[in-house]
Amino acid sequence: MNPRLGNATLSSVRGAALPAYDRNRTSIGLVHIGPGAFFRAHQASYIDSLLQLDPGWAISAIALKSSGVRDALGPQDGLYVLNELSVASNLRVIGAIRELLVASEEYPRVFARLAAQETRVVTMTVTEKGYCLNGAGILDESHPDIVHDLQSPRTPRSVVGLLTEALRLRRAAGVSPFVVISCDNLANNGHALRNAVLAFARRIDASLAASIESGVAFPRTMVDSITPATDDALRQRVATATGVDDAWPIQREVFVQWVIEELPGMNLDDWRRVGVTLAKDVSLFERAKLRLLNGAHSTLAYVGSLRGLETVGDAMQDQPLVSFVEAMMREDIAVTLDRDSGLDVNGYIDAVLDRFRNPGIRHLLSQIAWDGSKKLPVRLLGTIADTLATGRSVQRLAVPIAAWMRFVVRQSKSSVPIVDPDAAQLSDLGRACNNDPAHDVGLFLALDKVFAPSIAGNPDFRHAVESAYRKLLTPQTAV
């Protein structure tokens, strides 16, 4: 039986690159909220490299409610193995996390860390649903977590409430605010988060809101790297290769990208040296990634799942599906991007398709299908809105929307749990469907949390979705 990964066993690890710095000489300068798989595969790997240049950037990882990461990595002193997937795998021990906290269980420690002068940056990956926004992209003040936080702002359940209280404490102590960096796949993520925090703060204290509005940087970002879920096969591969047991190793493709909007006063110049791109305009990177990569991913997930496929790799062997997705990317999505920006759109599409074909990655379509009610508005419905505005056909773009609807119906009628913040409502809706396209599509389009009225009420869109829905009743011939 292997020993457990940790500080005491780090020197015995074989077959993996070890932290190239003395962990004992690092200090926490960054707090991350939502320490899930993507953060540990992506942002933490950048910070791990940054610690070789500046030991003051170690991470305090804060979960809002779940203790899973703390319980897995706490006994390992925050260490874990990152497996970079390609034809040959590269293993690397990440040592950037020095502290693991759960907000709901230890508010004093969490707020002490957030209010500390040494905390210069707060990043987050809480998924689209974690921002508590409504269908219009603004703070949903009826959301249960926001209702709670407005009534009990010192014990917040939401990331918006947590940030607002932390900024209040820093202001009261005369400590300058931290930079707030959203790393979620949310259109204009920094702006959306800023507006949500301001809306919340105005309900608490108008002067606090004014200080946040004038003094806190919320840069927009784009993050990218395909990160399959951890499974027992990965744990076994890591244990065999390294000679130590890791309760929660992480895997991702070799490709990784982090683009951050460069705003005054952020002081992140050293981050460029480890591959972070600081850009005046993130919107092009963001739109290309959300629409081309994430939009294609969701299409593969829902259509592929209906066609009986399990992974992205399987989907990329289904030639009719691949041809459909590529045509959608090149002929429907690419034309909604700014061609004068300098981005080689066709080259970007080629790269995305190559990444989907990576033989080292086993990315489950079921994982990509999670949280569809929150992902579709930013991954596909924005493209559809732009396409409708120009009078172009949305026939192909309607297919993944209809496929999501059919996916929900299938899961609901099979009593398979739907992983989505609106799972209960979706399950009820799915069970109410009767396979009549007009009836079923009408039920879904009434979900104003997903479909803006301008899209749901567009007859061209509705007709296209109904047509795709009808074809997907026999998914093997639908694309």
C-alpha positions in Angstrom: 0.0 0.0 0.0 1.4 3.4 -0.9 1.9 6.2 1.6 -0.4 9.3 1.3 0.9 12.3 -0.6 1.9 15.1 1.8 4.8 17.3 2.9 6.3 14.3 4.7 6.3 12.1 1.6 6.9 14.7 -1.1 10.6 13.8 -1.5 9.7 10.2 -2.2 7.4 11.0 -5.1 8.7 9.5 -8.4 7.8 10.1 -12.0 6.4 13.6 -11.4 7.8 17.2 -11.4 7.9 18.6 -7.8 7.3 22.2 -6.8 10.4 24.2 -7.7 10.3 26.3 -4.6 10.4 25.9 -0.8 6.7 25.7 0.3 7.7 26.7 3.8 8.9 30.1 2.6 5.7 30.9 0.7 3.0 33.2 2.1 -0.7 33.6 1.1 -1.4 36.5 -1.3 -4.3 35.0 -3.3 -7.7 33.7 -2.2 -9.7 31.5 -4.5 -13.4 30.9 -4.0 -14.7 27.6 -5.4 -11.7 25.2 -5.4 -13.1 22.7 -7.8 -11.3 20.7 -10.5 -11.0 23.4 -13.1 -9.3 25.8 -10.6 -6.8 23.2 -9.5 -6.0 22.3 -13.1 -5.9 25.8 -14.4 -5.3 28.9 -12.1 -3.5 26.9 -9.4 -1.0 25.6 -12.0 -0.2 29.1 -13.1 0.3 30.3 -9.5 2.4 27.2 -8.8 4.8 28.5 -11.5 4.5 32.1 -10.2 5.7 31.0 -6.8 9.2 30.3 -8.3 9.4 34.1 -9.0 7.5 35.5 -6.0 6.8 33.4 -2.9 4.1 35.8 -1.8 1.4 34.4 -4.1 0.4 31.1 -2.3 -3.3 30.3 -2.2 -6.0 30.1 0.4 -8.8 28.0 -1.2 -12.2 28.7 0.2 -15.3 26.6 -0.5 -18.6 28.3 0.2 -20.4 25.2 1.5 -18.8 21.9 0.5 -16.1 20.4 2.6 -15.1 17.8 -0.1 -11.9 19.5 -1.3 -10.7 20.4 2.2 -11.4 16.9 3.5 -9.5 15.3 0.5 -6.5 17.7 0.4 -6.2 18.7 4.0 -4.5 15.5 5.0 -2.2 16.0 2.0 -1.1 19.5 3.1 -2.9 20.9 0.1 -0.7 18.9 -2.4 -2.1 17.1 -5.4 -1.0 15.7 -8.7 -1.9 17.3 -12.0 -1.9 15.0 -15.0 -1.4 16.8 -18.3 -3.0 14.7 -21.0 -1.7 14.0 -24.4 -0.3 11.0 -26.2 2.1 10.8 -23.3 1.0 12.0 -19.8 3.0 14.5 -17.8 2.6 14.4 -14.0 3.3 17.4 -11.8 2.8 17.9 -8.1 1.0 21.3 -7.4 2.0 22.9 -4.1 0.4 26.3 -4.5 -2.5 25.7 -2.0 -1.4 26.4 1.5 -4.8 26.8 3.2 -8.2 25.1 2.8 -11.3 26.6 4.4 -15.1 26.2 4.2 -16.9 29.5 4.7 -20.2 28.1 6.1 -18.2 26.3 8.9 -15.6 29.0 9.7 -16.6 32.5 8.9 -14.1 34.2 11.3 -11.1 32.5 9.6 -12.5 33.1 6.1 -13.1 36.8 6.7 -9.7 37.2 8.5 -8.1 35.9 5.4 -10.1 38.0 3.0 -9.5 41.1 5.1 -5.8 40.6 5.5 -3.6 43.2 3.9 -1.5 40.5 2.2 -4.5 39.3 0.2 -4.0 41.1 -3.1 -6.3 39.1 -5.4 -9.5 37.1 -5.0 -10.2 34.7 -7.9 -13.3 32.4 -8.3 -14.7 29.5 -10.2 -18.2 29.0 -8.9 -19.8 28.2 -12.3 -22.4 30.3 -14.0 -25.1 29.4 -11.4 -22.9 30.7 -8.5 -23.5 34.3 -9.5 -27.2 34.3 -8.6 -28.2 36.1 -11.8 -31.5 36.1 -13.5 -32.3 35.6 -17.1 -31.4 39.3 -17.9 -27.9 38.8 -16.4 -28.5 40.9 -13.3 -28.6 40.0 -9.6 -31.6 37.8 -8.8 -32.8 39.3 -5.5 -35.3 36.5 -5.1 -32.6 33.8 -5.2 -32.7 32.0 -1.8 -29.0 32.7 -1.1 -29.4 36.4 -1.9 -32.5 36.6 0.2 -30.6 35.0 3.1 -27.5 37.2 2.6 -29.5 40.5 2.5 -31.0 39.5 5.9 -27.8 38.0 7.3 -24.8 39.7 5.6 -22.3 38.6 8.1 -22.9 34.9 7.3 -23.3 34.9 3.6 -24.1 31.9 1.5 -23.4 33.4 -1.9 -20.2 34.6 -3.5 -21.7 38.0 -4.0 -22.5 38.3 -0.3 -19.1 37.0 0.7 -17.2 39.5 -1.5 -19.4 42.4 -0.3 -18.8 41.6 3.4 -15.1 41.1 2.8 -14.8 44.5 1.0 -16.8 46.1 3.9 -14.3 44.7 6.4 -11.3 45.9 4.5 -12.9 49.4 4.1 -13.6 49.5 7.9 -10.0 48.6 8.7 -8.5 51.0 6.2 -7.1 48.3 4.0 -7.1 48.8 0.3 -9.4 46.5 -1.7 -8.3 43.4 -3.4 -8.6 42.7 -7.2 -11.6 40.5 -7.9 -11.1 38.1 -10.8 -13.9 35.9 -12.0 -12.7 32.9 -14.0 -16.1 31.5 -14.9 -17.6 31.0 -18.4 -19.9 34.0 -18.1 -20.2 36.6 -20.8 -18.4 39.8 -19.6 -17.8 37.9 -16.3 -16.0 40.7 -14.5 -18.6 43.3 -15.4 -21.5 40.9 -14.5 -19.9 40.2 -11.1 -19.2 43.9 -10.5 -22.8 44.8 -11.2 -24.1 42.0 -9.0 -21.9 43.1 -6.1 -22.9 46.7 -6.5 -26.6 45.9 -6.6 -26.2 43.8 -3.4 -24.0 46.4 -1.7 -26.5 49.2 -2.5 -29.1 47.2 -0.5 -26.7 47.0 2.4 -24.9 50.4 2.5 -24.9 53.0 -0.2 -21.5 54.4 0.9 -20.0 51.0 0.7 -21.4 50.5 -2.8 -19.9 53.9 -3.8 -16.5 52.9 -2.5 -16.6 49.5 -4.4 -17.8 51.3 -7.6 -14.9 53.7 -7.5 -12.1 51.6 -6.0 -12.4 47.9 -6.8 -11.1 46.3 -10.1 -13.3 43.5 -11.6 -11.4 42.6 -14.8 -13.0 40.4 -17.4 -11.2 37.2 -18.1 -11.1 34.2 -20.4 -10.0 30.8 -19.2 -9.5 27.7 -21.2 -8.4 24.2 -20.8 -10.4 21.0 -21.1 -10.6 19.3 -17.7 -12.2 15.8 -17.5 -13.5 14.7 -14.2 -11.3 12.7 -11.8 -12.1 9.0 -11.7 -10.7 5.9 -10.0 -8.7 5.1 -13.1 -6.8 8.4 -12.8 -6.2 7.8 -9.1 -4.8 4.4 -9.9 -2.6 5.7 -12.7 -1.2 8.4 -10.4 -0.6 5.9 -7.5 1.2 3.5 -9.8 3.4 6.2 -11.4 4.3 8.2 -8.3 4.4 5.6 -5.5 2.0 7.7 -3.4 -1.8 7.8 -3.0 -3.6 11.1 -3.9 -7.2 11.3 -2.8 -8.0 13.8 -5.5 -5.6 14.1 -8.5 -6.7 16.4 -11.4 -6.3 15.9 -15.1 -6.5 18.4 -18.0 -5.2 18.8 -21.6 -1.8 20.3 -22.1 -3.3 23.4 -23.7 -4.1 26.1 -21.2 -4.9 29.8 -21.5 -5.7 32.6 -19.1 -6.5 36.1 -20.4 -7.1 38.9 -18.0 -8.3 42.4 -18.8 -5.6 44.9 -17.8 -7.0 47.6 -15.6 -5.3 50.4 -13.7 -3.7 49.5 -10.3 -3.8 45.7 -10.6 0.0 45.2 -10.4 0.0 41.8 -12.0 3.0 42.3 -14.4 4.8 39.2 -13.0 1.9 37.0 -14.1 2.9 37.6 -17.7 6.1 35.7 -17.0 4.2 32.4 -16.3 2.0 32.7 -19.4 -1.0 34.8 -18.3 -2.1 37.2 -21.0 -2.9 40.7 -19.8 -5.0 42.4 -22.5 -6.8 45.7 -23.0 -9.7 43.9 -24.6 -10.7 40.4 -23.5 -14.0 40.4 -25.4 -12.6 38.8 -28.6 -10.9 35.9 -26.7 -14.0 35.5 -24.5 -16.5 35.4 -27.4 -14.4 33.0 -29.5 -14.0 30.6 -26.6 -17.6 30.8 -25.3 -19.2 30.5 -28.8 -16.8 28.3 -30.7 -15.3 26.0 -28.1 -18.0 25.9 -25.4 -20.8 26.1 -27.9 -19.4 23.2 -29.8 -18.8 21.3 -26.6 -22.4 21.6 -25.5 -23.5 20.6 -29.0 -21.4 17.4 -28.8 -22.7 16.7 -25.3 -26.4 16.9 -26.0 -26.6 15.5 -29.5 -23.9 13.0 -28.8 -25.6 11.8 -25.7 -28.8 11.3 -27.6 -26.9 9.3 -30.2 -25.7 6.9 -27.5 -22.1 8.2 -27.2 -20.2 8.5 -23.9 -17.2 10.8 -24.4 -16.0 13.7 -26.6 -13.6 11.2 -28.2 -16.5 9.0 -29.1 -18.3 11.9 -30.5 -15.3 12.9 -32.7 -15.5 9.4 -34.3 -19.1 10.0 -35.3 -18.5 11.6 -38.7 -22.1 13.0 -39.3 -22.0 14.7 -35.9 -18.4 16.0 -36.5 -19.4 17.4 -39.9 -22.5 19.0 -38.4 -20.5 20.7 -35.6 -17.8 21.9 -37.9 -20.3 23.4 -40.3 -22.0 25.1 -37.4 -18.7 26.6 -36.2 -17.5 27.8 -39.6 -20.8 28.9 -41.2 -23.0 30.0 -38.2 -20.8 30.9 -35.2 -17.7 32.3 -36.9 -19.7 35.0 -38.7 -20.8 36.5 -35.3 -17.2 37.2 -34.4 -15.2 40.4 -35.3 -13.1 39.4 -38.3 -11.1 42.7 -38.1 -9.7 41.9 -34.7 -6.7 39.9 -35.9 -7.9 36.5 -34.6 -7.5 33.8 -37.2 -11.0 32.3 -36.7 -10.5 29.4 -39.0 -7.2 28.5 -37.4 -8.9 28.8 -34.0 -11.6 26.3 -35.1 -8.9 23.9 -36.5 -7.2 24.0 -33.1 -10.5 23.4 -31.2 -11.3 20.4 -33.3 -7.8 19.0 -32.8 -8.1 19.5 -29.0 -11.4 17.6 -29.1 -9.6 14.7 -30.8 -6.8 14.5 -28.2 -6.4 10.8 -27.6 -5.2 11.3 -24.0 -8.5 12.8 -22.9 -11.6 10.9 -21.9 -14.1 13.8 -21.3 -17.6 12.5 -20.4 -20.4 14.1 -22.4 -22.5 13.7 -19.2 -20.2 16.1 -17.4 -20.3 18.7 -20.1 -24.1 18.4 -20.1 -24.3 19.6 -16.4 -26.0 22.9 -15.7 -27.5 23.4 -19.2 -30.0 26.0 -18.1 -27.1 28.3 -17.1 -24.6 27.3 -19.9 -26.8 27.6 -22.9 -27.6 31.3 -22.6 -23.9 32.2 -22.7 -22.7 29.4 -25.0 -25.4 29.4 -27.7 -28.2 31.8 -27.2 -26.1 34.9 -27.6 -25.0 33.6 -31.0 -28.6 32.8 -31.9 -29.7 36.3 -30.9 -27.0 37.9 -33.1 -28.0 35.6 -36.0 -31.7 36.4 -35.7 -30.9 40.1 -35.7 -29.2 39.8 -39.1 -31.9 37.7 -40.6 -29.7 34.6 -41.2 -31.0 31.1 -40.7 -30.8 29.6 -37.2 -31.6 26.1 -38.5 -28.3 24.5 -37.4 -28.0 26.6 -34.2 -31.4 25.4 -33.1 -30.2 21.7 -33.1 -28.2 21.8 -29.8 -31.1 23.8 -28.1 -33.6 21.1 -29.2 -31.1 18.4 -28.2 -30.9 19.9 -24.7 -34.7 19.7 -24.5 -34.7 16.1 -25.7 -31.9 15.3 -23.2 -34.0 16.8 -20.3 -37.1 14.8 -21.5 -35.1 11.6 -21.7 -33.5 12.0 -18.3 -36.8 13.0 -16.6 -38.9 10.1 -18.1 -36.1 7.7 -17.1 -36.0 9.1 -13.6 -32.3 9.9 -14.1 -31.2 12.9 -11.9 -30.5 16.1 -13.9 -27.4 18.0 -12.7 -28.7 21.6 -12.9 -29.6 24.4 -10.5 -33.1 24.2 -11.8 -33.2 20.4 -11.8 -36.6 20.1 -10.0 -38.4 22.4 -12.5 -36.7 20.8 -15.5 -37.6 17.3 -14.3 -41.3 18.3 -13.9 -41.2 19.9 -17.3 -39.6 16.9 -18.9 -42.2 14.5 -17.5 -45.0 16.8 -18.8 -43.7 16.5 -22.4 -45.5 14.3 -24.9 -43.2 14.2 -27.9 -45.3 16.7 -29.8 -42.7 19.4 -30.9 -45.1 22.4 -30.7 -46.3 21.4 -27.2 -42.9 20.4 -25.8 -40.9 23.3 -27.2 -43.6 25.7 -26.0 -43.1 24.4 -22.4 -39.3 24.9 -22.6 -39.5 28.4 -24.2 -41.6 29.5 -21.3 -38.5 29.2 -19.1 -37.7 32.9 -18.9 -34.6 32.0 -16.8 -33.2 30.5 -19.9 -34.8 32.1 -22.9 -35.2 35.9 -23.2 -38.6 37.0 -24.5 -37.0 38.4 -27.7 -35.7 34.9 -28.5 -38.6 32.8 -27.2 -41.1 34.9 -29.1 -39.2 34.9 -32.4 -41.3 32.7 -34.8 -38.2 31.8 -36.9 -36.4 30.5 -33.8 -39.4 28.6 -32.5 -40.0 27.0 -35.9 -36.3 26.0 -36.2 -36.3 24.4 -32.7 -39.5 22.6 -33.4 -38.1 21.2 -36.6 -34.9 20.1 -34.9 -36.9 18.6 -32.0 -38.9 16.5 -34.4 -35.8 15.2 -36.1 -34.2 14.4 -32.7 -37.0 12.0 -31.9 -34.8 9.7 -34.1 -31.4 11.1 -33.2 -29.4 8.8 -35.4 -30.7 10.6 -38.5 -31.0 14.1 -37.0 -27.6 15.5 -38.2 
